[in-house]
Every structure is written in structure tokens, then in C-alpha cells.
Amino acid sequence: MVGFAKGHGTRNDFVLLSDPDDTVGLTDGAVRFLCDRRGGIGGDGVLRAVRGRHIDGWTGDPEVWFMDYRNADGSVAEMCGNGLRVFARYLVEEGLVPAGTTSIPIGTRAGPRDAELLRDGRVRVWMGRPQLGDTSSPIRIDLRRWMADPVWVGNPHAVVILDRRDRLDQLDLSRPPVFEAEHFPQGVNIEFVEIVGERHVRMRVHERGVGETESCGTGTVAVAVATAYHEALEKQQTTWRIDVPGGTVEVTLRGRQAWLTGPAEIVARGEIAWPKEAE
């Protein structure tokens, strides 16, 4: 039996495991089992709390809590903004950081990140320095084609800002949109954006290794970066309200850096039998 928790950030949901000494043996099969919404627990991914010294390639503090993030299909992902907030909440509620801690350093494959637990119950995380690509790339759903802005937020994104011909709610994201593999050799998260008002947008996302999710934290940052560029606001400090199917988050851009603020909840804890097929 293995202990777990279940949490979500704007309904982007995760299975969380505490494994400080790297003893669980988190295989691709185990991740797929845990994320199975009928045969397992169910989630968009797995967040494993492990000490940094056990992660190949990590050169930071060996004692830092490292967010080992896996997509639902078992693939390794560099970063997850919603997951980062949930991970910080989990560290506090699980007693893995000292009582009263409100600022937490976290290791990720995109580098070190910081999380702050706010008095209003939300969590704010530093999302690094997103990079907007120089060349747009085509994205297609059936016969409809758009040009997307590539944005790197520790992981790859393609942001499509819709015009009035398209309705966000009518897009079919039940299958992966078609993208050019040479532009995104490791796959890509694809966001579709509808402008609502001043510094206020709505978005939907198809995440690599998962499918359409109700939210994507790094995706909301990518959307803010791309929209700020198109509205000639990239050199100003701006805060964007971004509505996703699972709720609302805020993204603040300042001096080429980004911060993501939103809810993070732990909703369940329990134990699950580790199946032989997951080993």
C-alpha cells in the first residue's frame, strides 16, 4: 500500500506522493495507473515530492524538495504552474516543511522556483523568465488553420489568439491539434485564446501527454506573454486575468519575469494498492 493525496489548482488535478528517499519506484506504468480515472485515482498528472539529490542532473540544493512531475501518460514534463502551487500546498499540509512556513523553494526540471502562500488562501509562484519565440508556427484543427506564437515557460507552448471568426467554446479539442514537429520536437502544449477585455482573456488548452485539461498554469503564463506582445505591452508591468474552464488565475509580468497566482487545494488522502503491472 502506498499513501497518496489528491489535489487541484483550478481543476487541473494531480496525484501527490511523498517519496523523500526515492524508494517508490515511479514507473511510466505506475503513473498511468494512478492517473486512470476509472482503474486508478484519476488525475492530469503525478507530483512526487523527492529530495533534489535523487534527481539526475539537479545541481542545486541537494535537500530541496523537488517536484518530479509526470504527465498522465507517464512522460516526464519540465514544469507545471498549477502543479507547483498544489505542490507547495501539499508540502505545508503534509508537514514536509516547518510549521508556519509561507515561502518555499522548490526544485523543478526547469530550474529552481519559489512559492509563496498568501493570506487570502491563494498561492503565488515565480515562473522564471518566459521566452517568446521569433517565428510563428502553424496549428491546425481539421480544415481550420492558425499561426501560433511559440513561448517557452520551462516547457513548450504554442499560443493561438483567435479572431472574431472563431468561437472558443466551439473548438474541438477532443483530439490533438496538428502542429509542425520540426518546430516542437518534444511536443507542445497548445492554447487557444479569446480576448475578453483590457488585460482579461479566456483560454482553452490541449496539453501534451494529457489532452484537454481544465487549466494549465504554464499555459496561462504563455498566453499572458503572447497577448502582451500583440498589444505592445511587453515592456510594461502588467497583471492579466485569465479565465480557464476550471476557474481564474492572475499572471503578473515584470522585467521579463512572470508570477502566477491562483488557488491550490488538497481534497483527499488515502492509500492505494500498488499493482504488479505498474512495476
URNORTA-V453788 format. One record per backbone hydrogen bond with DSSP energy under -0.5 kcal/mol. NH is the residue of the N-H (numbers start at 1). CO is the residue of the C=O. If there is no record, write none. Layout:
nh = (NH/NH)
co = (CO/CO)
//
This chain:
nh = (2/4/5/6/7/8/9/12/13/14/15/16/17/19/19/22/27/30/31/32/33/34/35/36/36/40/41/42/43/44/45/46/47/48/48/49/49/50/50/51/52/53/54/55/56/58/64/65/66/66/67/68/68/69/70/71/72/73/74/77/84/85/86/87/88/89/90/91/92/93/94/95/96/97/101/104/106/107/108/109/110/111/113/115/116/117/118/118/121/123/124/125/126/127/130/131/133/137/139/140/141/144/146/148/149/150/151/152/153/153/157/158/159/160/160/161/162/162/166/168/170/171/173/178/180/181/183/184/187/189/190/191/191/192/193/194/196/197/200/201/202/203/204/205/206/207/207/210/211/213/220/221/222/223/224/225/226/227/228/229/230/231/232/233/234/236/238/238/240/241/242/242/243/243/244/246/247/249/250/251/252/253/254/257/258/259/260/261/262/265/267/267/268/270/272/275/278/279)
co = (272/270/16/268/14/265/12/9/11/7/45/5/47/17/49/19/25/278/27/28/29/30/31/32/33/36/34/34/35/13/13/70/15/46/68/17/47/48/66/20/64/62/51/52/54/55/61/105/50/64/107/48/66/67/46/75/44/209/71/69/80/81/82/83/84/85/86/87/88/89/90/92/91/91/98/115/113/65/111/78/78/108/106/104/124/102/116/122/118/262/116/260/114/258/128/152/150/148/146/178/144/141/139/137/159/148/157/131/151/155/151/189/149/158/191/159/160/193/163/166/167/168/171/140/138/179/180/180/184/156/206/158/189/204/160/202/200/200/197/241/194/243/192/213/190/205/211/207/207/205/216/217/218/219/220/221/222/223/224/225/226/227/229/228/228/233/236/253/251/199/240/249/201/241/247/214/244/242/261/240/259/238/257/254/128/252/125/250/123/8/6/265/6/4/2/273/275/276)
//
